[in-house]
């Protein structure tokens, strides 16, 4: 049973560029959440997708956008990259509507902005 | 809004010592509480959870009890091992259920030496 998979594992971009990160949820899960983890900090919630719609959003600018596909996989897009966007981006999946089911995390994509 | 406060690290212990990592929270309603662990270069792994007051979560010798009266969820282990060295995150999800966004503390690094 495959867990949450993310690609790529590492990525280097320059300021002003755009980036797309990808996530496949754990088998049987229908909800995908994205988090940003800066070095030495706890993860910060970016947004959550369910049924291909953004369900919740954290305090991130519109440069951060996402998408969920019919197979439940998801993409995170970041436009006009800033140095401060350098972080580990984590994807988590879960099953909405089932009580007490925790979110499962992937190993993340390490994004470095030069 | 919701928030989680963890004791600052790093925490350095000798093998077989007793571990306590303090965690307190602020939230409306009845959140679910979690401890996640992050090993170097990896994503987050769920360590244990508790979904209502007085619940005790436990896993791999770690325990934490959901104390609503003190808004706390302290992590304990009776005898730590070198392999427990990692960063530990306390987190909560709001009353929208466990699939709701997670709010994390800043993490506590544990280093266990021989």
Interface residues (C-beta under 8 A of the other chain):
Chain A: X4 X6 X31 X33 X35 X40 X41 X42 X43 X44 X45 X48 X56 X58 X90 X92 X94 X95 X96 X97 X98 X99 X100 X101 X102 X103 X104 X105 X106 X107 X108
Chain B: X4 X32 X34 X36 X41 X42 X43 X44 X45 X46 X49 X51 X89 X91 X93 X97 X98 X99 X100 X101 X102 X103 X104 X105 X106 X107
